[in-house]
Amino acid sequence: MGLGVAFVLPEKFSASALLEPAKVMGNPIEPPAVLAEKMRSPTYYSPATLQVCGYAEEKNPAQEFVNDLQPRVARQSAFVSISIKSASPAQARQCIVAVVEDVKKDQSFQVSQQIAVARDRLKREEEKLAIAERFVGLISSRTLAEGRANTGNEVTGSTLNFVVMQSKLAEIAELKNGIDRLSLGLAEPQTRLAALATPIHAPEVKVEPKRSLIAAAALLGGALLGVLVAIGRRVLGRSRAAAVA
């Protein structure tokens, strides 16, 4: 019976990967532990994902899928570990991809809001830079005009103008550095949607059923059952003999 069960059970293949939450300006929009907790909710996944993963026909598809997916975060890890078993390696890989798409969909609103805030800040910095550069150009032109009127030569302005100029130039340099940091922060990989931190691992080796283990357990169980039957028959025989006597 054990051998029969071992060969009747459907084969299953496993796929696993590490999932990284979406990031904006280099910072995750939510901690991995929070994401993993949300992914343990049966309502987190779309019906399309349950269909792709082969759970649509189950009695409680969403709950059974969550129980098998087992999203978890190792201590001090920045990633969520996920794994699933399916009828084939290809289906297992497609299931992982569908899970990632559900995570992207869930996090997309937070990502868009944080990107909008960062872009608004970048716009304000660029406006400040334009004002500072216009001011420096105005001071330079006025100083040059005053120098020509007073001496007939292109000379520098007064000490006060020089101090103001240096202050504005320092402000311009700081604004340009800030704009560069914001621009880099809004570009990939500092800002992006949720993604797999590692390629999907889906070996072409089945993980279930473990026929040798089932056969060994069946053999041990059969031997134990045989011993119990033999002991029971012996005890029953003695009881009947005692009753006849």
Phi, psi and omega in degrees: 000320179297316178295322179297314179298319182300326182267348178272326182301139180290148178284146178228144180238149187251147172226141181216158180194168174252129183253130179252131179298162176299151181232145172229124182058034178083358182248133177296142182286343174205148180297149179304325180295322178293316178299316180298321179295318178295324181288348175276357179274129180298336182277000184285334190255148182278156175302328179297321179295317178298325178291314180299321184278355176085025182250001186297331183268000180286162181295316177231076191302314185295315182293317180294324178296314179299319180298324181277328182292319176051059176295133183210159181234123176290159182300131179064019181268150177260008185234157174255124180269130179228150177207150182212152177246135181220178185288343179208158177300322180296317179294322178297319177295316179298325179295316178299318179298319179295322177297317179299321179296323177295321178295317178301315181297319181292323185269353188299322181295314179299319180298313182296323180293314181292324176295320179298319178296316181294321179292324176296320177295319179297319179297318179295321178295320178294323177294319177298320179297317180297319179295316181296319180292322176295321179296316179297319178297321179294315179298317182297316181294318181294318180296317180296319179296318179295321180296320179293321181293325185274323188236344184082003181237157175278093181243167179287161180282194181290169178299322179296315178298324179296318180295315179298318180299314181296321178297316180292322178296321177295320178296319179297316179298318180294319179296319179296319177297318179296320179295319178298317180296317179295318180297317178294322180294330180276352179264159175292148003269006182291330177232119179194166178284172178304144183207163176282128179283337178226155175299154178293129177261108182224080183293154180277030181243127182291147178254341177216150352280153176272088189298321180296320179292318178297317180297318179295318179295320179296319179297314179296316179296320178296317179297317179296318178297320178298318179297317180296320178296318180296316179296318180297317180295322180294317179295319179296320179296318179295323180294320178294320179296319179294324181292321178294319180294000000 
